[in-house]
């Protein structure tokens, strides 16, 4: 099977981390070499920068550039190299989150054309645009309640105006960007997992030979 770049997008509490890990494990058991990665803090550089962003108060434009830098680092050092090695990469967040952060959380700071240009430069150095993005569509109230029981709560999980703008953006982004498929993630973990696996079987595995 040709290695693919798959990403999960959605608001905090939508189940991105859980479902991305489950899918990577499932594909590996079937002999499809797969790796789970986390964006933007999936590298040492990204982890450090993300921690600074969450604990300091950078300007809006600085934060946009910082997150894009973290995403680029992941793309250049992990996603691209792994794909070239024949490994399917499954990312917890991706380019959709860059749109949500840059265009909606920090509304009016950067226009879409400039963002797309920056991402195009990044694409020339790694792999930015996923072959398939699975959008876990969850209501803000459900996601917020789920995060209350998580041990990975950050300032990004509170219902601030910026967080709400970013959360509400995903439905619009899902219609804006290519290769997005929406999964109802208000259901149970097992039900969402089943829907995702059905999607993967129909869209990816049905016409591909598994090594």
C-alpha positions in Angstrom: 0.0 0.0 0.0 1.3 3.4 -0.9 2.1 5.4 2.3 -0.4 8.1 3.0 -0.6 11.2 5.2 -3.8 11.2 7.2 -4.9 13.8 9.7 -7.6 14.2 12.4 -9.1 17.6 13.0 -11.7 18.8 15.5 -12.2 20.9 18.6 -10.7 20.0 22.0 -12.5 16.9 23.3 -13.5 15.6 19.9 -11.3 12.5 20.3 -8.5 13.3 17.8 -5.7 11.8 19.9 -7.7 8.7 20.8 -8.9 8.0 17.3 -5.6 8.7 15.6 -3.8 6.3 17.9 -6.5 3.6 17.4 -6.2 3.9 13.7 -2.4 3.7 13.7 -2.5 0.6 15.9 -5.2 -1.0 13.6 -3.3 -0.4 10.4 0.0 -1.7 12.0 -1.8 -4.9 13.0 -2.8 -5.4 9.4 0.7 -4.9 8.2 0.4 -1.3 7.0 3.3 0.4 8.6 1.9 3.5 10.3 3.1 6.1 12.8 1.1 8.4 15.0 2.3 12.0 15.3 1.0 15.0 17.2 1.0 18.5 15.9 2.2 21.1 16.6 4.2 19.6 19.6 5.3 16.3 18.0 9.0 17.3 17.9 11.4 18.5 20.5 11.4 22.0 18.9 7.6 21.9 18.6 7.1 20.8 22.2 9.3 23.6 23.6 7.7 26.3 21.4 4.2 25.1 22.2 5.0 25.3 25.9 6.2 28.9 25.6 3.0 29.9 23.6 0.8 28.3 26.3 2.6 30.0 29.2 3.6 33.3 27.8 1.7 36.0 26.0 3.1 36.4 22.5 1.5 38.9 20.0 -1.1 37.4 17.7 1.2 37.5 14.7 4.1 35.9 16.6 1.8 33.1 17.8 0.7 32.4 14.2 4.2 32.2 13.0 5.3 30.1 16.0 2.7 27.5 15.4 3.4 27.4 11.7 7.1 26.9 12.5 6.2 23.9 14.8 4.0 22.4 12.0 6.8 22.9 9.5 9.3 21.2 11.8 7.0 18.2 12.1 6.6 18.1 8.3 10.3 18.3 7.5 11.6 16.1 10.2 9.0 13.4 10.6 6.1 13.4 8.1 8.1 13.7 4.9 10.9 11.3 5.9 8.5 8.7 7.2 6.4 8.8 4.0 9.6 8.3 2.0 10.4 5.3 4.1 7.0 3.8 3.2 5.3 4.6 6.5 1.7 5.9 6.6 1.6 9.0 8.9 -1.5 9.7 11.1 -1.5 13.1 12.6 -3.4 14.4 15.5 -4.1 17.9 14.0 -2.7 19.3 10.8 -3.2 22.0 8.3 -6.8 22.6 9.3 -5.7 23.6 12.7 -3.3 26.2 11.1 -6.3 27.7 9.3 -8.4 27.7 12.5 -5.6 29.4 14.5 -4.4 31.9 12.0 -7.7 33.0 10.4 -10.3 32.6 13.1 -8.6 32.6 16.6 -6.6 35.7 15.5 -9.2 37.1 13.1 -7.9 39.9 10.9 -4.2 39.4 11.5 -3.4 37.4 8.5 -5.4 37.0 5.3 -6.0 33.6 3.6 -3.9 34.3 0.6 -0.8 34.9 2.7 -1.4 31.8 4.8 -1.8 29.7 1.7 1.4 31.1 0.3 3.3 30.3 3.5 1.9 26.7 3.5 2.9 26.3 -0.1 6.5 27.2 0.8 6.3 24.6 3.6 4.9 22.0 1.2 7.9 22.4 -1.0 10.1 21.3 1.9 7.9 18.5 3.4 4.4 17.3 3.3 1.6 19.6 4.5 -1.6 18.7 2.7 -3.0 15.4 3.9 -4.3 12.7 1.5 -7.3 12.5 3.8 -8.5 14.6 6.7 -11.0 13.1 9.1 -13.0 15.9 10.8 -14.4 14.7 14.1 -17.5 16.9 14.4 -18.4 17.5 18.0 -20.6 20.1 19.6 -18.7 22.6 21.7 -20.6 21.7 24.9 -19.8 18.0 24.5 -16.1 18.6 23.8 -15.9 21.0 26.8 -17.4 18.4 29.1 -15.1 15.7 27.9 -12.0 17.9 28.5 -13.0 18.4 32.1 -12.0 14.8 32.8 -8.8 14.9 30.8 -5.4 15.1 32.3 -4.1 17.2 29.4 -6.2 20.4 29.9 -4.5 23.7 28.8 -5.6 27.3 28.5 -6.8 26.4 24.9 -9.6 24.3 26.4 -11.5 27.1 28.2 -14.4 28.9 26.6 -12.7 32.2 25.8 -13.8 34.2 22.8 -10.7 33.2 20.8 -11.1 29.5 21.7 -14.8 29.7 20.7 -14.0 31.4 17.3 -11.5 28.6 16.6 -13.9 25.9 17.6 -16.7 27.2 15.5 -14.4 27.5 12.5 -13.9 23.8 11.8 -17.3 23.3 10.1 -16.5 26.1 7.7 -12.9 24.9 7.2 -14.2 21.4 6.4 -16.0 22.8 3.4 -13.1 25.0 2.4 -10.2 22.5 2.2 -9.9 19.4 0.0 -10.1 15.8 1.0 -12.1 16.3 4.3 -14.6 13.8 5.5 -16.9 14.5 8.5 -17.5 11.9 11.2 -20.1 12.5 13.9 -18.0 12.4 17.0 -20.8 13.0 19.6 -21.2 9.2 19.7 -19.3 6.8 21.9 -15.6 6.1 21.3 -16.4 2.6 19.9 -19.1 4.0 17.5 -16.8 6.7 16.2 -14.0 4.1 15.8 -16.3 1.9 13.8 -17.4 4.8 11.5 -13.7 5.8 10.9 -12.7 2.2 10.1 -15.6 1.9 7.7 -14.4 5.1 6.0 -10.8 3.8 5.8 -11.9 0.5 4.3 -14.1 2.2 1.7 -11.9 5.1 0.8 -8.4 3.6 1.1 -8.1 -0.1 1.6 -10.8 -1.3 -0.8 -8.7 -0.6 -3.9 -5.2 -1.0 -2.5 -3.1 -4.1 -1.8 -1.8 -4.3 1.7 1.9 -5.3 1.9 
